[in-house]
Amino acid sequence: MAELGKATQQELKAIASTFQVYGDFVSGCPYGSGHINDTYQLTYSVGGAPMHYLLQRINHHVFTQPANVQQNILRVTRHIAGKLRAQGVTDISRRTLTLILTHDGEPVHHDTEGNWWRMYVFVEGAKTYDQIQSTAQAELVGEAFADFQNMVADLTEPRLHETIPNFHNTVKRYETLTAAIEKDAFNRAKDVKDEIEFVTARANTFGRLLERCAKGEIPERITHNDTKLNNVMLDDATGKGICVIDLDTVMPGLALYDFGDMCRTSTANAAEDEQDLSKVFSRMDMFEAIAKGYCRGAKFLTQGEKEELAFSAQLITMTIGIRFLTDYLQGDTYFHIKRPGHNVDRCRTQLKMVKSMEEQAETMEAIIQKALAEA
């Protein structure tokens, strides 16, 4: 099998043939801007009309339990489809991802070379954006993820697989970073001294949400855990968020993780890997829009969750910064990179965002209180 992103047409056709697809294979091409998996858009001809599918090779070095990942996705998407059907929704295949099963009835194909593949119906007439376009769009994104959480709130038994243990556990992420600093396997720690100092100075805040969860003040929920703007498909005609995608990390977690990650990505004034840090800050107009949309939709929030919404933005932004920094020190093995030092650039934007949020903490809290009062 070719390396990531370079599968041939013959290889794509052969892999796709293991799934229950209809029509004749026409072509396949790389699709999307994700860091982790290898994604292709496939075109089939069905009675002369084009039909599109999404084929993905799961990065099993990152997601070490691909079968469990797929079982989680299958349960969640079928649960949401059932909710939509009960509501009388007719375009269900545009409102939630639809897995195409293999000929053996499985949600994933494990090939002879050890690769794991999955296939979805392609969501037509909608697209994702890597950077937020407007406050109206930000509000719709907040509402879309709140709606997703509402849909899965009662999917409790059995508990979903925790496919990446401690995924948003900032304390554990910091411990991993500390070990990477001490090992310094690639002699890179000397290049990121300022970043290490910035993170270390805030380590006493990293357990705040977990401590409240342990006390029962913040409940465990099913969460998306990667609520970037580009994981919501926006309808081409209406601009509304219609489908939450990239469900690899759907598992037990805290609702605050999802809200915090939304704020991290959607309030950023620059790209995630912007090298000119003077351009990087957290926009309060975008934060207000996200808070408004999310609080309006998230009717399930407890008092403890409401109290930590603003702080969660800082914490999750810091967590992602720690992950980028750790990956750089460990040799860039997790996130796809396009240039030397790419993960350092990503880390620095996150830490600059943390600083921006800290400077605007009072404003953020006031915005949250207003959004909750108006919800």
Backbone hydrogen bonds, N-H to C=O, Kabsch-Sander energy under -0.5 kcal/mol:
donor,donor_aa,acceptor,acceptor_aa,energy
6,K,3,E,-2.3
12,L,8,T,-2.5
13,K,9,Q,-2.5
14,A,10,Q,-2.1
15,I,11,E,-2.5
16,A,12,L,-2.6
17,S,13,K,-1.5
18,T,15,I,-1.8
19,F,16,A,-1.9
20,Q,101,L,-2.7
21,V,19,F,-2.2
24,D,45,S,-2.2
26,V,43,T,-2.8
27,S,43,T,-1.4
29,C,41,Q,-1.8
31,Y,39,T,-2.3
38,D,57,R,-2.1
39,T,37,N,-0.6
40,Y,55,L,-2.8
41,Q,29,C,-2.8
42,L,40,Y,-0.6
42,L,53,Y,-2.8
43,T,27,S,-3.0
44,Y,51,M,-3.2
45,S,24,D,-2.4
46,V,44,Y,-0.6
46,V,49,A,-3.4
47,G,45,S,-0.6
49,A,46,V,-1.7
51,M,44,Y,-2.7
53,Y,42,L,-2.1
54,L,120,Y,-2.4
55,L,40,Y,-2.7
55,L,53,Y,-0.5
56,Q,118,R,-2.6
57,R,38,D,-2.8
58,I,56,Q,-0.7
58,I,116,W,-2.8
60,H,58,I,-1.4
62,V,59,N,-1.1
63,F,59,N,-3.0
64,T,62,V,-1.1
68,N,65,Q,-0.5
69,V,65,Q,-2.3
70,Q,66,P,-2.4
71,Q,67,A,-1.9
72,N,68,N,-2.3
73,I,69,V,-2.2
74,L,70,Q,-2.7
75,R,71,Q,-2.4
76,V,72,N,-2.6
77,T,73,I,-2.8
78,R,74,L,-2.1
79,H,75,R,-2.1
80,I,76,V,-2.5
81,A,77,T,-2.4
82,G,78,R,-2.2
83,K,79,H,-1.9
84,L,80,I,-2.7
85,R,81,A,-2.6
86,A,82,G,-2.1
87,Q,83,K,-1.3
88,G,85,R,-1.4
89,V,84,L,-2.5
92,I,90,T,-0.6
94,R,91,D,-1.9
95,R,91,D,-0.7
95,R,92,I,-1.0
96,T,92,I,-1.5
99,L,97,L,-0.5
100,I,119,M,-3.2
101,L,99,L,-0.6
102,T,106,E,-2.8
103,H,18,T,-2.0
105,G,102,T,-2.1
109,H,117,W,-2.9
111,D,109,H,-0.7
111,D,115,N,-2.6
114,G,111,D,-1.7
116,W,58,I,-0.6
117,W,109,H,-3.0
118,R,56,Q,-2.1
119,M,100,I,-0.5
120,Y,54,L,-2.5
121,V,98,T,-2.1
122,F,52,H,-1.8
124,E,122,F,-0.8
126,A,123,V,-0.5
127,K,234,L,-2.0
138,A,134,S,-1.9
139,E,135,T,-2.3
140,L,136,A,-1.7
141,V,137,Q,-2.1
142,G,138,A,-2.3
143,E,139,E,-2.1
144,A,140,L,-2.2
145,F,141,V,-2.2
146,A,142,G,-1.8
147,D,143,E,-2.4
148,F,144,A,-2.1
149,Q,145,F,-2.2
150,N,146,A,-2.3
151,M,147,D,-2.3
152,V,148,F,-1.5
153,A,149,Q,-0.6
153,A,150,N,-0.8
155,L,152,V,-1.8
156,T,154,D,-1.4
163,T,161,H,-1.3
167,F,164,I,-1.2
169,N,166,N,-1.2
170,T,168,H,-1.2
173,R,169,N,-2.5
174,Y,170,T,-2.3
175,E,171,V,-1.9
176,T,172,K,-2.2
177,L,173,R,-2.2
178,T,174,Y,-2.7
179,A,175,E,-2.0
180,A,176,T,-2.1
181,I,177,L,-2.4
182,E,178,T,-2.3
183,K,179,A,-2.3
184,D,180,A,-2.8
186,F,329,L,-0.6
187,N,184,D,-1.7
191,D,188,R,-1.9
192,V,189,A,-1.3
193,K,190,K,-0.5
196,I,192,V,-2.2
197,E,193,K,-2.3
198,F,194,D,-2.2
199,V,195,E,-2.2
200,T,196,I,-2.5
201,A,197,E,-1.9
202,R,199,V,-1.6
203,A,200,T,-1.4
205,T,202,R,-2.0
206,F,203,A,-1.3
208,R,205,T,-1.5
211,E,207,G,-2.5
212,R,208,R,-1.5
213,C,209,L,-2.2
214,A,210,L,-2.4
215,K,211,E,-1.2
216,G,213,C,-1.5
217,E,212,R,-2.4
218,I,212,R,-1.0
221,R,253,G,-3.4
223,T,221,R,-0.6
223,T,251,M,-2.4
228,K,226,D,-1.9
231,N,228,K,-2.0
232,V,229,L,-1.7
233,M,243,C,-3.1
234,L,127,K,-3.0
235,D,240,K,-3.1
236,D,125,G,-2.8
239,G,235,D,-2.1
242,I,233,M,-2.8
242,I,240,K,-0.5
243,C,233,M,-1.2
245,I,231,N,-2.7
250,V,247,L,-1.7
251,M,223,T,-1.8
253,G,221,R,-3.2
257,Y,254,L,-1.4
258,D,254,L,-1.0
259,F,255,A,-2.1
260,G,256,L,-2.8
261,D,257,Y,-2.2
262,M,258,D,-2.0
263,C,259,F,-2.1
264,R,260,G,-2.2
265,T,261,D,-2.1
266,S,262,M,-2.9
267,T,263,C,-1.7
269,N,281,F,-1.6
274,E,271,A,-1.7
277,L,275,Q,-1.1
279,K,276,D,-2.0
280,V,277,L,-1.4
281,F,279,K,-0.6
283,R,267,T,-2.9
283,R,281,F,-0.6
284,M,282,S,-0.5
287,F,283,R,-1.9
288,E,284,M,-2.4
289,A,285,D,-1.7
290,I,286,M,-2.6
291,A,287,F,-2.7
292,K,288,E,-2.2
293,G,289,A,-2.4
294,Y,290,I,-3.0
295,C,291,A,-2.6
296,R,292,K,-1.7
297,G,293,G,-1.3
298,A,294,Y,-2.9
299,K,297,G,-1.8
301,L,298,A,-1.1
306,K,302,T,-2.3
307,E,303,Q,-2.1
308,E,304,G,-0.8
308,E,305,E,-0.8
309,L,306,K,-1.0
312,S,308,E,-2.4
313,A,309,L,-0.9
313,A,310,A,-0.8
314,Q,310,A,-0.9
315,L,311,F,-2.4
316,I,312,S,-2.6
317,T,313,A,-1.6
318,M,314,Q,-2.4
319,T,315,L,-2.4
320,I,316,I,-2.4
321,G,317,T,-2.0
322,I,318,M,-2.6
323,R,319,T,-2.1
324,F,320,I,-2.4
325,L,321,G,-2.3
326,T,322,I,-2.8
327,D,323,R,-2.4
328,Y,324,F,-2.0
329,L,325,L,-2.1
330,Q,326,T,-1.9
331,G,328,Y,-1.3
332,D,327,D,-3.6
336,H,35,H,-1.2
342,H,339,R,-1.8
345,D,341,G,-2.1
346,R,342,H,-2.1
347,C,343,N,-2.3
348,R,344,V,-2.8
349,T,345,D,-1.8
350,Q,346,R,-1.7
351,L,347,C,-2.4
352,K,348,R,-2.1
353,M,349,T,-1.9
354,V,350,Q,-2.2
355,K,351,L,-2.1
356,S,352,K,-2.1
357,M,353,M,-2.5
358,E,354,V,-2.6
359,E,355,K,-2.0
360,Q,356,S,-0.9
360,Q,357,M,-0.5
361,A,358,E,-1.2
364,M,360,Q,-2.4
365,E,361,A,-2.2
366,A,362,E,-2.0
367,I,363,T,-2.1
368,I,364,M,-2.2
369,Q,365,E,-2.2
370,K,366,A,-2.0
371,A,367,I,-2.5
372,L,368,I,-2.7
373,A,369,Q,-1.9
374,E,370,K,-1.7
375,A,371,A,-1.0
